Amino acid sequence: MSAHSSAGNQSARGCQSADNKLDGTSSSQEASDGANNDNPGSSSSTLNMSLKLANDNSKASVIQYLGPGSSYCGYCKRSERQSGGGRRSYDMQTYSLRVSDYQVLLDRNWRRSGTFSYCPINQTTCCPNYPVICTATKFHLTRSQRKCIAKVNSYLATGNVGNNINLDFSRDPTKDKEIQKKKITTLDEIRSSSKLRAKRFLRQCERKAKLYGKTEEESMNDIRDKWDNRLPSRLPLESYLFPKKVMLLGESGSFKAKHSLRIDMVHVNSRRCRASREEQHHMLVRYQNKVHKEDRREWSMSRFCDFLVETPLITEPLTEFDYVSRGGARGGGTPSGDDDDDDCLSFHSNLTDPAEYLLVRPPQLPTAFGTYHCNYYLDDKLIATGVLDVLPKCITTVYFFYDPDYDFLNLGIYSALIEISMIRQMDKHYISSSSNSDNSENQLVNYYLGFYVHECKKMHYKTRFRPSYLLCSKTYCYVPIEICLKKLLDRKYADFADEQHEQQAYGDNSRSLSSSSLSEWFSIPIIPPEPELGSTMSTYFTWLASNLGDEYLDLFLNGYLATYAKLVGPTLLSRLTMKVAVVHRTLMERHKRLTRPGEPTKVVTQ
């Protein structure tokens, strides 16, 4: 079973069914009803809404904050009714999101499931959730990860995961130059060298000459040939994932592989993605039933679309963020094309060699930010799908599911390595023309693996993608995972950042929001249930004070808006357009209940 996929399922579905509350100002059913009433309704309408390009300045991020909620926990299998059990999170309905806004939300502990977003309350939830990221451009491949790749390559080459095969990797020219520098010249130069390394080499030549009855000169030449033919000690990740040739041990010449693997990136709104939706749904139903032991009837097509197809992210071309193709970069500077009408949905080729020479065909590189499905085809049969959000500074995995018949290939870990490779290639292919190359704040260099739950053993594989970091829930800065794991040994929840790591926070995430920032709340754009309430928060404040009284204004400020402002941070306060239909209806109903008989009540309908 792939932990890469099961972990995402538990967290997403657990929060998706949360009972939404508004800080005591409404019941959970009221919040849920309000969210449904404002939902566009159909899958196609939401997708059409999210596919506006960035140059449409009228399209903004629209959300509705729903307050705290609790639900059944998929990790420890306890509900909120049990002592110490239940997931607790702040919930938000996201109707549309600019990718830059969602990037900020990710760095403040938010995640999305379809158009529903949630922020775990780690101090009180049963199983604290910590966002984990890996710096893909500095990724180090471990032995177990190499074995996972070798298992897939072996199956593709021979049809059997147990066969040991040699992969003919292409050399990295930069590594070849380093090897040439180490090339040995003559024994006299070695003897005259004062370096300890030269003395060790001389002793090696003497032992080899004595053992095989050769002269020291012949032994030196043998060792020199070994140096010339030696592969670099650290091959890049792509050399393992996309080998050019496959050769059986002890057998000369190449042979035809038993299988082929093609990895295809498609936008969720593309015709190709819509064409594969039935096949994806059928595979998801089998996956949920076999791997997570869920009833097949629970996963209808509409639920599949709500969870994995609908997205609030607005598709924005990379050029909107000053990303341009590097001149002379691999893949060329022109899109490879797609069957869609929008140019922003085209792709750059990621092929370094003709496809027929590759055992695995790598995914194409997107030229726009947004939500994609990364489909894995084994001999033209769909065997796995990864749902990805491509953002300005990262690629984040939303969910991954696969055909249970191929569980033996460990496709969860394999897909994560593919996605890391994609980030590395995009970093090589694209450059931000408005920033320096050394400024990682403006580069797509990180891979977000979702949440890490220390109590769930299935999640521990995420700690093996190095270098990786966990987000501190208090300071919103990323701390090396080695430090975090030590703090989680004897406690369930921990604040990872000390004074040193607080300086590493992204942007202004670590900035606290106090009551003195009330003036910032006035400029929050809103979508009111009635036009007379105004389009900014300041006009809504005035309406509350005039019609309901200062008591209700204070309840709205301290019981609702203050929490929201701290959760999204000062950067997003004026960028997110807030719907206030749910909280407004709650305040009106509360006022109506508490109004004395005979006293007139002004009720604003939605």
C-alpha atoms as one frame of an Amber mdcrd trajectory, in Angstrom:
protein
   0.000   0.000   0.000   1.264   3.448  -0.843   1.512   5.750   2.129   1.941
   8.599  -0.318  -1.699   8.197  -1.244  -3.365   6.927   1.917  -2.168   9.819
   4.036  -3.673  12.420   1.746  -6.983  10.574   1.654  -7.412  10.493   5.409
  -6.675  14.167   5.922  -8.727  15.388   2.978 -11.836  13.367   3.635 -11.644
  13.911   7.381 -11.740  17.664   6.967 -14.196  17.588   4.109 -16.879  16.174
   6.402 -16.132  18.586   9.245 -18.985  20.196  11.140 -18.422  23.873  10.462
 -18.984  26.360  13.256 -18.541  30.101  13.466 -16.919  30.660  16.852 -20.131
  29.950  18.673 -22.229  32.380  16.636 -23.946  29.656  14.588 -24.633  25.962
  14.507 -22.614  23.592  12.345 -25.596  22.932  10.103 -26.066  26.633   9.406
 -22.487  27.024   8.251 -22.710  23.974   6.070 -25.972  25.130   4.494 -24.566
  28.559   3.803 -21.549  27.110   2.050 -23.748  24.959  -0.130 -26.022  27.829
  -1.053 -23.094  29.880  -2.320 -21.520  27.007  -4.214 -21.678  27.383  -8.002
 -23.256  23.938  -8.035 -21.909  22.013 -10.986 -18.418  20.763 -11.713 -18.286
  22.499 -15.094 -19.292  25.886 -13.704 -16.549  25.786 -11.080 -13.954  24.751
 -13.643 -15.007  27.492 -16.047 -14.781  29.977 -13.227 -11.243  28.869 -12.309
  -9.859  28.981 -15.837  -9.776  32.768 -16.203  -6.308  33.974 -17.031  -4.296
  36.313 -14.868  -4.638  39.217 -17.294  -8.327  39.340 -16.412  -7.880  41.828
 -13.572 -11.520  41.540 -12.534 -10.920  37.966 -11.330  -9.989  37.902  -7.671
  -9.643  35.352  -4.908 -13.089  34.800  -3.351 -13.506  32.877  -0.092 -15.952
  32.387   2.772 -14.483  31.742   6.215 -16.535  29.122   8.069 -14.817  29.099
  11.446 -13.649  26.082  13.493 -14.937  22.566  12.903 -14.365  19.034  14.139
 -14.744  15.606  12.598 -13.734  11.960  12.649  -9.959  11.453  12.442  -8.755
   9.111   9.735  -5.356   8.663  11.407  -6.241   7.485  14.932  -9.803   6.378
  13.934 -11.462   8.382  16.695 -14.401  10.765  16.454 -14.858  14.152  18.109
 -17.266  12.544  20.601 -14.498  10.397  22.099 -12.226  11.806  24.785  -9.165
  13.396  23.213 -10.271  12.348  19.738 -11.423  14.063  16.596  -9.794  16.349
  14.074 -10.093  20.071  14.723  -9.492  22.676  12.082 -10.457  26.108  10.834
 -12.488  25.746   7.639 -12.921  27.930   4.600 -14.854  27.625   1.346 -12.678
  28.790  -1.551 -14.597  29.774  -4.685 -11.598  31.088  -6.626  -7.943  31.594
  -5.716  -5.029  33.270  -7.414  -2.068  30.885  -7.305   0.040  33.468  -5.468
  -2.642  33.727  -2.774  -2.827  29.961  -2.348   0.974  29.892  -2.074   0.731
  32.213   0.945  -2.049  30.094   2.459   0.087  26.958   2.111   2.863  28.661
   4.041   0.348  29.421   6.796  -0.673  25.787   7.366  -3.695  25.705   4.994
  -4.479  22.890   2.551  -7.286  22.378   0.073  -9.525  19.427  -0.721 -11.451
  20.302  -3.848 -12.808  23.799  -3.192 -12.788  23.239   0.579  -9.744  24.500
   2.534  -8.780  23.803   6.121  -6.116  24.741   8.663  -5.544  22.142  11.435
  -5.658  23.399  15.023  -2.536  21.517  16.070  -2.649  22.583  19.709  -5.947
  20.754  20.317  -6.425  18.253  17.487  -5.877  14.575  18.223  -3.166  14.126
  15.563  -1.253  17.369  14.810  -0.610  18.005  11.102   2.627  19.710  10.059
   3.225  20.768   6.433   6.398  19.137   5.121   8.428  20.459   2.189  11.512
  19.205   0.363  13.959  21.441  -1.492  13.868  19.610  -4.816  16.871  21.378
  -6.326  19.052  20.049  -3.477  17.399  16.634  -3.244  19.535  13.681  -2.124
  18.492  10.233  -3.325  18.613   7.543  -0.615  19.397   3.866  -1.047  15.784
   2.798  -0.454  14.575   5.307  -3.060  17.104   3.963  -5.592  15.769   0.479
  -4.908  12.229   1.700  -5.554  13.280   3.124  -8.929  15.236  -0.046  -9.742
  12.150  -2.148  -9.013  10.068  -0.165 -11.513  12.841  -0.221 -14.149  13.323
  -3.965 -13.667   9.611  -4.599 -14.167   9.552  -2.458 -17.297  12.636  -4.142
 -18.743  12.041  -7.781 -17.879   8.474  -8.058 -16.598   9.810  -9.155 -13.205
  10.683  -6.915 -10.254  13.285  -9.372  -8.977  15.624  -9.338 -11.980  18.875
  -7.476 -11.456  19.630  -5.196 -14.392  22.363  -2.823 -15.425  21.290   0.611
 -16.548  23.509   2.371 -19.090  23.461   5.894 -17.690  24.700   8.838 -19.706
  27.514  10.742 -18.089  27.210  14.231 -16.776  29.827  16.337 -18.648  30.587
  18.372 -15.537  31.348  15.164 -13.642  33.552  13.919 -16.493  35.681  17.051
 -16.166  36.123  16.388 -12.467  37.255  12.824 -13.230  39.731  14.038 -15.841
  41.312  16.288 -13.250  41.984  13.192 -11.132  43.662  11.386 -14.023  46.976
   9.844 -12.982  50.102  10.689 -14.957  53.389   8.924 -14.013  54.718   7.090
 -10.974  57.548   9.601 -10.626  55.005  12.407 -10.133  53.209  10.300  -7.552
  56.442   9.557  -5.649  57.428  13.226  -5.652  54.052  14.351  -4.316  53.822
  15.205  -0.637  50.067  14.681  -0.480  48.787  11.877   1.719  46.386  10.832
  -1.036  49.316  10.247  -3.439  51.106   8.088  -0.882  47.994   5.941  -0.404
  47.708   5.522  -4.165  51.361   4.476  -4.398  50.844   1.796  -1.748  47.783
   0.589  -3.698  49.899   0.234  -6.856  52.570  -1.694  -4.948  50.034  -4.114
  -3.439  48.360  -4.687  -6.822  51.743  -5.309  -8.501  52.749  -7.809  -5.828
  49.379  -9.598  -5.845  49.092 -10.039  -9.641  52.771 -10.248 -10.522  52.728
  -7.012 -12.501  55.006  -4.028 -12.569  54.040  -0.918 -10.689  53.630   0.889
 -14.036  51.130  -1.737 -15.245  49.243  -1.564 -11.956  49.047   2.212 -12.252
  47.596   1.926 -15.772  44.966  -0.562 -14.552  43.892   1.812 -11.808  43.891
   4.731 -14.270  41.549   2.823 -16.609  39.287   2.129 -13.675  39.158   5.857
 -12.942  38.340   6.658 -16.579  35.435   4.197 -16.686  34.058   5.000 -13.274
  30.621   6.620 -13.123  30.225   9.745 -10.994  29.665   8.846  -7.342  26.392
  10.808  -7.251  24.299  10.540 -10.388  21.431  13.003 -10.771  17.947  11.760
  -9.951  16.912  11.920 -13.611  19.604   9.387 -14.615  17.894   6.751 -12.461
  14.333   7.695 -13.399  14.796   7.983 -17.173  17.578   5.573 -18.300  18.470
   5.493 -21.993  19.254   1.780 -22.389  18.588  -1.367 -20.439  21.009  -4.315
 -20.529  20.788  -7.636 -18.684  23.753  -8.596 -16.483  26.098 -10.976 -18.219
  24.498 -10.407 -21.631  25.912  -8.073 -24.283  23.807  -5.821 -26.463  20.493
  -4.146 -25.883  17.098  -5.795 -25.968  13.493  -4.747 -26.303  11.863  -3.894
 -22.969   8.807  -5.871 -21.901   6.830  -2.760 -20.947   6.861   0.989 -21.473
   5.829   3.715 -19.043   4.546   7.072 -20.226   3.862   9.934 -17.815   1.367
  12.505 -19.089   0.601  15.926 -17.586  -2.880  17.261 -18.393  -4.742  20.248
 -17.036  -7.949  19.379 -15.158  -9.976  21.405 -17.648  -8.385  19.993 -20.799
 -10.209  17.721 -23.212  -7.683  14.956 -22.631  -8.378  15.048 -18.905 -12.138
  14.938 -19.472 -11.675  11.988 -21.833  -9.929   9.954 -19.111 -12.355  10.843
 -16.309 -14.357   7.597 -16.471 -11.165   5.545 -16.378  -9.829   7.584 -13.463
 -13.071   7.233 -11.528 -13.118   3.466 -12.005  -9.500   3.240 -10.779 -10.224
   5.462  -7.745 -13.205   3.302  -6.711 -11.038   0.169  -6.841  -8.233   1.935
  -4.976 -10.473   3.170  -2.143 -12.063  -0.260  -1.835  -8.880  -2.371  -1.905
  -6.450  -0.075  -0.093  -8.683   1.872   2.309 -11.453  -0.742   2.696 -14.203
   1.706   1.778 -17.531   0.848   0.232 -17.525   1.275  -3.546 -20.919   2.992
  -3.367 -19.419   5.862  -1.365 -17.412   7.067  -4.357 -19.808   8.327  -6.984
 -18.661  10.280 -10.039 -19.892  13.530  -8.472 -17.868  12.907  -5.317 -14.806
  12.075  -7.398 -15.179  15.378  -9.270 -15.763  17.358  -6.049 -12.613  15.893
  -4.488 -10.115  15.610  -7.353 -11.374  17.609 -10.334 -12.922  20.812  -8.997
 -10.315  23.393  -8.117 -10.479  27.011  -6.950  -7.100  27.833  -8.544  -7.161
  30.326 -11.393  -4.934  29.181 -14.243  -2.207  31.775 -14.767   0.604  31.571
 -17.349   4.168  31.617 -16.056   4.808  34.867 -17.900   2.451  36.629 -15.494
   5.089  35.988 -12.809   7.967  36.997 -15.116   9.002  33.388 -15.677  10.537
  32.889 -19.110  12.178  29.955 -20.881  15.951  29.853 -20.559  17.696  30.269
 -23.882  19.183  27.000 -25.039  17.621  25.046 -22.196  16.653  21.433 -22.676
  13.266  21.074 -24.271  13.650  24.185 -26.407  11.827  27.459 -26.123   8.574
  26.614 -27.866   5.609  24.728 -26.420   5.092  21.182 -27.591   1.382  21.898
 -27.914  -1.788  20.429 -26.500  -5.263  19.767 -27.784  -6.682  22.747 -25.901
  -7.624  26.144 -27.213  -5.795  28.106 -24.501  -2.115  28.750 -25.134  -1.466
  28.729 -21.399  -2.357  25.015 -21.315   0.456  24.044 -23.690   3.554  22.226
 -22.472   7.307  22.308 -22.942   8.939  19.045 -23.929  11.024  17.380 -21.209
  12.740  14.888 -23.552  16.540  14.869 -23.647  16.576  12.005 -26.186  14.120
  10.507 -28.690  11.279   8.775 -26.870  12.073   5.367 -28.389  15.444   5.352
 -26.591  13.916   5.895 -23.154  12.541   3.230 -20.844  10.321   5.824 -19.125
   8.933   8.822 -20.974   9.093  11.837 -18.623   6.171  14.226 -18.107   5.983
  17.438 -20.089   6.626  20.725 -18.305   3.568  22.980 -17.868   3.744  26.589
 -19.021   1.022  27.778 -16.639   0.295  27.563 -12.939  -2.847  25.727 -11.867
  -4.159  22.211 -11.158  -3.029  19.207 -13.210  -3.477  15.455 -13.363  -0.247
  13.528 -13.809  -1.296  10.228 -15.427   0.907   7.121 -15.539   0.303   4.808
 -18.527   1.787   1.316 -18.595   1.579   0.106 -22.203  -1.224   2.671 -22.775
  -3.148   1.463 -19.704  -3.805   4.011 -16.944  -2.291   2.646 -13.709  -1.947
   5.777 -11.530  -2.913   9.442 -11.269  -1.390  12.226  -9.204  -3.344  15.454
  -8.624  -0.902  18.371  -8.509  -1.082  22.100  -7.898   1.675  23.978  -9.741
   2.351  27.228  -7.858   4.899  30.058  -8.179   7.303  28.588  -5.606   6.408
  24.925  -5.468   4.549  21.909  -6.768   2.260  20.454  -4.130   0.667  17.034
  -4.282  -3.071  17.056  -3.547  -3.736  13.317  -3.856  -2.357  10.197  -5.491
  -4.178   6.952  -6.309  -3.296   3.913  -8.385  -4.507   0.564  -9.709  -4.273
  -1.877  -6.753  -2.988  -4.576  -9.139   0.325  -2.666  -9.260   0.757  -2.210
  -5.526   4.060  -4.142  -5.688   5.728  -1.281  -7.596   5.519   1.198  -4.677
   4.060   3.784  -7.009   3.458   6.280  -4.185   7.162   6.832  -3.550   7.966
   6.522  -7.256   5.470   9.262  -8.162   6.928  11.570  -5.506  10.372  11.138
  -7.098   8.897  11.897 -10.531   7.330  15.098  -9.189  10.597  16.148  -7.553
  12.327  15.583 -10.876   9.714  17.754 -12.594  10.521  20.649 -10.257  14.238
  20.216 -10.914  13.651  20.329 -14.672  11.376  23.378 -14.412  14.058  25.117
 -12.382  16.511  24.417 -15.208  14.066  25.308 -17.964  12.445  28.464 -16.579
  13.959  31.527 -14.979  12.336  34.506 -13.297  13.528  37.538 -15.216  12.550
  39.891 -12.381  14.746  38.283  -9.722  18.268  37.122  -9.166  18.933  33.446
  -9.715  20.134  33.101  -6.127  16.867  34.382  -4.681  14.855  31.261  -3.848
  11.898  33.424  -2.804  11.107  33.864  -6.518  11.947  30.386  -7.774   9.961
  27.202  -8.134  12.293  24.987  -6.092  10.175  23.266  -3.411   8.092  20.111
  -3.331   5.191  20.075  -0.838   4.343  16.554   0.340   1.231  17.607   2.235
   0.937  17.063   5.973   3.247  15.023   8.199   1.525  13.259  11.118   4.056
  11.885  13.576   1.522   9.529  15.211   0.820   7.847  11.852   3.580   5.391
  10.875   2.445   5.468   7.247   3.585   9.093   7.163   7.173   8.426   8.207
   8.276   7.871   4.607   7.972  11.639   4.111  10.938  12.233   6.412  13.199
  10.386   3.964  12.969  13.052   1.261  15.964  15.197   2.163  16.558  18.044
   2.691  13.108  18.541   4.168  11.492  20.924   6.635   8.382  21.118   8.826
   6.315  24.261   9.286   6.130  25.645  12.806   2.467  26.289  13.659   3.378
  29.246  15.872   5.876  31.250  13.801   5.043  29.992  10.282   8.662  29.342
   9.410  10.207  26.118   8.133  12.599  24.245  10.406  14.960  21.385   9.382
  13.207  18.097   9.965  16.083  16.703  12.053  15.376  19.343  14.706  11.617
  18.772  14.539  11.773  14.982  14.927  13.815  15.308  18.114  11.164  17.588
  19.618   8.364  15.169  18.650   9.942  12.175  20.384   8.345  12.852  23.763
   5.373  15.059  22.903   2.443  15.150  20.513   2.602  18.850  19.697   5.686
  21.056  19.576   6.693  24.533  18.474   9.748  23.920  16.329  11.202  27.393
  15.787  13.546  29.073  18.226  14.877  32.620  17.921  17.346  31.543  15.246
  14.724  29.898  12.988  12.167  32.681  13.409  14.354  34.750  11.097  13.818
  32.169   8.315  10.068  32.845   7.967   8.664  33.352   4.473   7.890  37.009
   3.800   5.833  38.550   6.601   4.303  35.281   7.825   5.869  35.624  11.251
   4.382  39.084  11.772   1.786  39.046  14.547  -1.576  40.744  14.088  -2.650
  42.781  17.086  -5.684  44.899  17.820  -3.791  47.942  16.546  -4.240  46.622
  12.999  -7.988  47.291  13.057  -7.494  49.887  10.325  -6.310  47.109   7.992
  -9.676  45.372   8.360 -11.563  48.365   6.910 -10.166  47.719   3.423 -11.133
  44.024   3.271 -13.297  43.591   0.140 -16.546  41.696   0.755 -19.457  40.236
  -1.178 -22.496  41.039   0.979 -25.825  39.195   0.817 -27.510  42.542   0.059
 -26.106  45.508  -1.946 -27.058  47.966   0.794 -24.419  46.432   3.064 -21.611
  47.844   0.908 -18.601  46.248  -0.757 -15.967  46.846   1.924 -15.687  45.792
   5.521 -15.861  49.389   6.775 -19.366  49.892   5.341 -20.451  46.570   6.827
 -19.138  47.669  10.246 -21.256  50.793   9.985 -24.340  48.805   9.024 -23.923
  46.385  11.966 -23.493  49.184  14.491 -26.487  51.119  13.132 -28.944  48.239
  12.699 -27.962  45.602  15.280 -25.934  47.541  17.835 -22.380  47.654  19.151
 -22.807  44.270  20.850 -23.142  42.494  17.508 -20.339  44.512  15.949 -18.068
  43.440  18.806 -19.206  39.836  18.401 -18.378  39.976  14.679 -14.982  41.594
  15.252 -13.694  39.512  18.170 -15.539  36.247  17.578 -15.080  35.982  13.836
 -12.933  38.514  12.004  -9.989  38.612  14.445  -9.449  34.853  14.129  -9.705
  34.998  10.346  -7.183  37.859  10.153  -4.626  35.934  12.203  -5.096  32.785
  10.139  -4.613  34.321   6.680  -2.052  36.925   7.714  -1.685  40.597   6.819
  -0.535  39.881   3.256  -3.850  38.333   2.224  -6.239  40.504   4.245  -6.804
  42.985   1.448  -6.321  40.468  -1.384  -8.989  37.924  -0.472 -12.577  38.942
  -1.229 -14.737  37.608   1.604 -18.321  36.421   1.382 -20.172  37.178   4.630
 -23.502  35.508   3.884 -23.203  32.790   6.548 -22.041  34.947   9.442 -24.508
  37.701   8.493 -27.432  35.283   8.551 -26.265  33.929  11.902 -26.073  37.397
  13.438 -29.517  38.282  12.087 -31.123  35.116  13.476 -29.441  35.653  16.843
 -30.723  39.222  16.952 -34.225  38.088  16.043 -34.307  35.478  18.821 -33.120
  37.907  21.471 -35.344  40.818  20.419 -38.137  41.388  22.909 -41.718  40.840
  21.695 -43.265  43.929  20.179 -39.906  45.445  19.298 -39.424  45.839  15.512
 -36.674  43.750  13.934 -35.008  44.551  10.675 -34.128  41.349   8.830 -32.017
  41.324   5.691 -32.683  38.267   3.566 -30.045  36.554   1.470
